[in-house]
Amino acid sequence: MINRDKIVVGIDAANIRHGGGITHLSQLLRHAKPKKSGISKVVVWSNKETLEKLPDKSWLKKKKTEILDGNFLMRTFWQSFMLSRELRKENCNILFVPGGSFTTSFKPIVSMHQNQLPFEYEEIARYGISLMAFKLIILRITQTFSFKNSNGIVFLSKYSQNSLLDSINLKRSSLKIVPHGIEKRFFKKPREQIDISEYNQSNPYKLIYISSIDYYKHQWNVVEAVSRLKKKGYPLRLDLYGTANPKALARLENIIQRFDKDGEYINYKKEINFNTIENIYHNSDLSIFASSCETFGQIIIESMASGMPICCSKMSAMPEILKDGGVYFDPLDINEIAQAIEEIINSKDLRLSKSMKSFNYAKNFSWEKASEETFSFFKQVLESS
């Protein structure tokens, strides 16, 4: 018999190694109050680097396992043959797998859908015949198996849930939509906008695109769209930030060389420190996001909270998050991207009204709420199991 006030949750974070996965897990744990859901202890297994980025809490036990510092095959071996024993040793009642894929026979399990790429063949096709395309297909197979065998699944948006339901029969699983949160440091009230004519070459209108450089992010289309506007005389500067897929970066750098070989108005700034990223938003004029495949779009709510005007892809989950708080475009259509940017920079009233709407929408997202709903879902799944 399980003591419902002393539930122990195990978290398999073996495959949480960088980017949004670490951000989600660290923020979830940092803002959690598990005792409200009758959870007395949380045990996390991962590699040393990931565990160091997680908060220290009296109820949180971080278990470093050297084999998890290894490659994919080593991590899979640990999940298949060692994880169940570890869970029993720690008296865990339920397992959470934020990475989405598992091989353990332990039950019950709550998994999480954070990666839309493996479930959209059009996006996989952008990688051509490559190792990455092969990895995405394998990931689709492993995650399909995992989701079908999950007792509960956490989704980040209605879009991601409906998309997965179109691909997989999930009748045996409990489903829960829990959007990401946003930290208070990002919030800054929208400022009064000034006419584009008041900007010049020495004080340009600053555009930013913060995201990993990859085929489904379409940074090269944004570069070409901005270059067209620059030729029309608009005083613009575009800064791109993010880690890069090497082949996608090569394509981006070729496009930048083609349109701005001297680096006068387009710059790739590489990755930035997440702990100070809000300064980039607060010191820029317009946020652009041109992805065609997202389960959520964390960059969008960071831009919304920062009080920025936003030009955004109309594909995937973005309209669900941003609603009518931005100007949309087809990320595959360079003309549409240029028209959207031109529309918003030409109207200071449009910029202010859109940024005020998106800023107010951002207030609905919080890590406290995300944590509470996630931990309550663990208890719900455990009780129904």
Secondary structure, DSSP 4 states (H G I P E B T S, - for coil): ---TTSEEEEEE-TT--SHHHHHHHHHHHHT--GGGGTEEEEEEEE-HHHHHTSPP-TTEEEEE-GGGGS-HHHHHHHHHHTHHHHHHHTT-SEEEETTS------SSEEEEE---GGG-HHHHHTT-SSHHHHHHHHHHHHHHHHHHT-SEEEESSHHHHHHHHHHS--TTSEEEE------GGG--PPPPP--GGG--SSSPEEEEEES-B-TTT-HHHHHHHHHHHHHTT--EEEEEES-B-HHHHHHHHHHHHHHHTT-SSEEE-----GGGTHHHHHT-SEEEE--S--SS-HHHHHHHHTT--EEEE-STTHHHHHTTSSEEE-TT-HHHHHHHHHHHHT-HHHHHHHHHHHHHHHTT--HHHHHHHHHHHHHHHHHH-
